[in-house]
Amino acid sequence: ILAAPMARDLHLSTSTIFAAFSAALILSAILGPATGRAIDRRGGRDILALSNLILAAGLLTLAAAPNAAILTVGWLLLGVGMAAGLYDAAFATLAGLYGRAARAPITGITLIAGFASTVGWPLSAILADAFGWRIACAAWAALHLCIALPLNRLLIPPAPPPEKAQAGTGIGPPPPRFAMPILAFTFAATWFVTGALAAHLPMMLQLAGATPALAIAAAALVGPAQVAARLAEFGLLRRVHPLVSARIATIGHPLGAAVLAFLGAPAASAFAILHGMGNGMLTIAKGTLPLAVFGPAGYGARQGWIGAPARFLQATAPFAFGLLLERAGLTAALALTTALSLAALLALLLLRPTPP
């Protein structure tokens, strides 16, 4: 939403803005394991609160940036803040507080955060249109300082002492030493798809024949679809192993891609809903599946290592996918995202849940 006005005002290309954003994601991937270890040792309350300060500093740096160099500094600060304040850090905090019972709180967080794009895209556009992109960045910084920081610091309880022993893995063959690379591949493949569509979904739908208004309206359905899927996970699927939920989730995007490929623009909303539902469940699986497989001991550091490849691919996704759309077209782009989602499904089929 803000990349085009940023680029215009600073006399940069839009690809330069996305390159800085990608650098922020790469930095967050590098810092993820260290952040997880810190949460394992001391709990997540102070680290989550610190993330709000860092994210606000990054946003204010963007708001004041006079050139590309300072803008890049702002994005790198945001990368540090993302490592300390997004889903992985929140999930590790919950694992430290609740152990294996963290599945329900993890789902609760994702229920609320599922509306991030639904609220964030329109609000950013409204602020940018009314006051400019710099004020939009400053407004988000103010929300971090005035709302998120007090919530994190005052309402999250201190963590109990970290667990020293792991319970059984709750998973059959292959052995756990193979489970970690399998999960890392699964989330890397699916997070590339997520990152690509987060940046390019409206443009994709327009390439499929949708009008700009229809494309934006359909893309806005991703958030509610995510929440609907997470409600289903909370109500209907909470008694099944997270591995089963994750397998179901990987099918959402390929189904939507098939519908869009055959029906074109009239299926724009259906594609957004199916993709959003799959993505919504995968976000929960990213937190609950490693917990079910390995247990809560060392959860934060393990999440950092499992999530690092996903963040690296997510960092390259906006640029690489945009280039693919530009050079090869919508069909090739959908073929790639479908293949990655199906590859993730095949990887998950190598794991076997055991009865409780």
N, C-alpha and C positions, 0 to 999 in steps of 0.2 A: 504493500500500500504506500509506503513512504519512500521506496527506492527511487522512483522516477523524479519526484520533486527534490530529493536530496541531490541526485545526479545533476539535475538542471541548475540548481542554485550554486553548486560548487564546480560547475563546468567539468563534470566527470561523465563517463559512460555508466549506464546502469549495471553493466557487467562488473565494473570496479566496485560498486556497492555490494553486489552479491559475493564478490571475491573476499571483501572484508568480513562479511557475514560468515562465509565459509571458514575463514581463518579463526573466527571466534568459536565455531563449532569444533574445529580441530583442537584448539587450546583446551576446550572443555573436556574433550576426549582424553587428552594427555593428563589432565589433572584429576580425572574421575577416580582412578584407583586410590590415589593419596587422600582424596576427600572421603572415600568410603572407609579407609582405614581409620581416619580421624573420628568418623561417626561411630565406628565399632568400639573405639577406645573410650570416647567421652560422651557419646550421645549426640543427637542432631540439633538440639534446641539452639545452641549458640551459633552453630555453623549456618543454620537456616536464617537466623537473624542477621548474621554477617553478610549473607548473600544479598539481602535486601539493600544493605548499605552499598555493596559493590555494584549491584545492578543500577541503583539510583545514580551512583557516580558515573557509570558508563553512559547512561541515558543523558545526564546533564552535560557530559563531554560531547556527545553527539549534538545536543542542542546548541552548544557554543562553538562547534567546530568551524574554523574559517577555511580549512583546506583539507586535502586528502589525508595528510599525515595525522592530524589531530582526530579526524574521523576514524582512522584506523585504530588509534589508541582507544577511542571510545568503544569500538567493537571488541577489542581485545579485553577491555575491562568487563564487557558483557559476557565474554567467554569464560572468564574466571567466575563471574556470578552464576552463570548457568551450571558450571560444575558443582557449585555449592548449594544451589537453590531449586533445581528442577526435580523431575520425578525420581531419579535415582537416589538423590539425597533424602527426599521425603520418604521413599520406600525403606531406605536403610534406617531412618529414624524410627519408623513404625516397627520394623523387625526387631530393633533393640528394645522397644517398649513392650511389644506384645508377643514376640517369638513367632511360633507357627500359627498363632491366632491372628496374625496381621493381615490375613487375606481380606477380611471384611473391611477393616479401616482403609486398606489400599484401594479397594473398590470404591469406598466412600469418597476418597480424594479424587479419583478419576471421574466420578459422577459430576462433581462440581467443575473440575478443570476441563471437562468435555465441552463446555461452552466457551472456552478461551477464544477460538477463532470466530465463533458466532458473535461474541461481544467485541473482541479485539479489532477485527477487520473494520466493521462499520464505525466503531468509536474512533479509531485512528483516522479513518477517512473523513469523518465529521470534523474532528479537531484540525486536521491538516487543511481542509477546505475553508474552515472559518478563521483559523489563526496562523496557519503555516505549519510545516513539519517540525520546526524547532520547538514550538509551543506544545505540539503533540508529544514529542519526546520528554519535555519537561513535565507534562501532565502525568505521564506514566511514572516518571521518577517520584513525583509527589505521592502517587498512590502507593508506591513501595514504602516510602518513608512514613506515611500517615496511617496506612491500613495494614499492609503486610508485615512490616517490622513489629508493631505492637502485638499482632496476633501470634507471630512466631515466638517472640521473646517472652510474652506474658502467659500464654495459654498452653504451650507445649510443656508437659511435665519433664523433670529431669530423668535421664535414663537410669535404669538399674545397672548394677555391675554387669559387664559383658559376660556372655556364656563362654565357658571354657571347653565344654564337651559337646560334640555333635550327636544328635539322635540319628537313627537309621535314615538312610536316604529316601526310602519309600519308593524306590524305582528299581526295576529289574535290569537285565542286560540291555545295552552295553554297560560296562562298569562306569562308575562316576567320572573316571578320568577322561572318558570319551564324551560324557554328557556336557562338559563345559564347552569344548569346541563346537559341539552340535548346537548348543543354545546360542553361542556367539555368532555362528553362521546364520541361524534362523533370524535373530534380531537384526543382524547387519543387512540381510536381504530385504526384510520387511521395512526396516527404517529407511532404506534408500527409497523405496516406493513412497513412504510417508513424507519424507523430505521433498521429493520431487513434486508430489501433488500439492503439498502445502504451498509451494511457490508458484505452481503453474496450472492448478486446476481450472480457474476461470478461462485461461487461454486455451487449454485443451478442449474445453466444452465449446468454445467458439470455433475451433478448428473442426469440431464435429458438426458444425452448422448452427449452433445456438446463437441467438442474438446476445449482445453484451449484457442486457438486463436479465435475460434468462440464465446466462452463465453465472452471473453473480448470485442470483436467487437460488440456483441449484447448488452452488458451492456453499452457500450459507446453511444448507441442510446437513452438511457433514457433522457439525457440532451436535445438533439434536439426534442424529443417527448414532453417534458415538454414545451419547447418554442413554438412548434406548437400549443399545446393546449391553451397556454396563448394568442397567437395571435388570436385564434378562440374566446376566451373569450373577448378579446379587441375589435374584429371586429363584430362578429356575436351575441355574448351573452350579450353584454354590456347593452342591453335594457331590459333584463329579470332580475328578482329578483335574487340576489346572492344565494338564497336558491335553486333555480332551477339548477343553475350551480353546486352547491355542490352535489346535488343528482346525477346529471349526472356523476360527478367526481368519486363518490364511486363505480360506476359500472365498471370502467376501469380495476382495478386489478382482480376482479372475472372473467371478460371475458378473460383476458390474461391467468389466471390460468387454465381455462377450455380448451383453445386452447393448452396450453403446456401439460396438462394432457392427451389429446387425441392424439396429434401429436408428442410429444417428441421433440428431438433435432431440427428437421427442423423448429419448431415453436419458437425457442429461440428469434429471432429478433421480431416476432410478440408479444410475451409476454412482452419483454422489452418496446416496443413501447406503448402497451395498458396500462401497469403499469405506464410508464412515463407520458402519457397523463393525466391519472387520478390524479396522484400525482401533476402534474403541476397545474391543476385546483384547487385541494384541497389547495395548498399553497396560492392561491389568496383568496379562500373562507375563510381561517383562518383569513385573514385581513379584508375582505369586509363584511362577513356575520354578525359578531358582530356589525360592524358599522351600517349595515342596520337595525338590530334588536333593538339596544339600543341607537344609535346616538353617536355623538363624545364626549359628556361630560363624563369624567371619563374613556375614552377609554383605556388608557395605563394600569391603575390598573386592569380594568376588563379583559383585554387581559392577564395580568399576571396570574390572577386566573383561567381563562378558559384554558390557555396554560400549567399550572403547571402539571395536570395529564398527559397530552400528553408528556411532557418532562420526567416525571418519567418513563412512559412506554417506551419511546424512549431510555432511559438510560438502561433499562433492556433488550431491544430487541436484541442487538448483541449477548449477552451471552446466553439468554434463547432460541432464535431462533437457534443459532448454536448448542446448546445442543439438541434441538428437531431434527434438521437435522441429527445429529450424532446418536441419539438413536432410532428415529422412522422413519427416511427417508423422502424423498421428498414429498410423497403423504400426509403424516400427516401434514407436514409443510405448504403445499399449502392449505390443508383443514382449518387449523387455520387462515391463512391470509385471505382466502375467507370468512370465517364465520365472522371475525371481520369487514371486509369491508361491508358485507351485513347487519350486525347489525348496523353499522353507517348509512346506507341507511334507515333502519327502524326507527331509531331515528329521522332522518331528516323529515321523513314522518309525524311525530307528530307535526311538525311546519307548519304553513300555511301562505304564503305570502298574503298580502292584495294589492289591486290595488293601484297604486301611486295616 
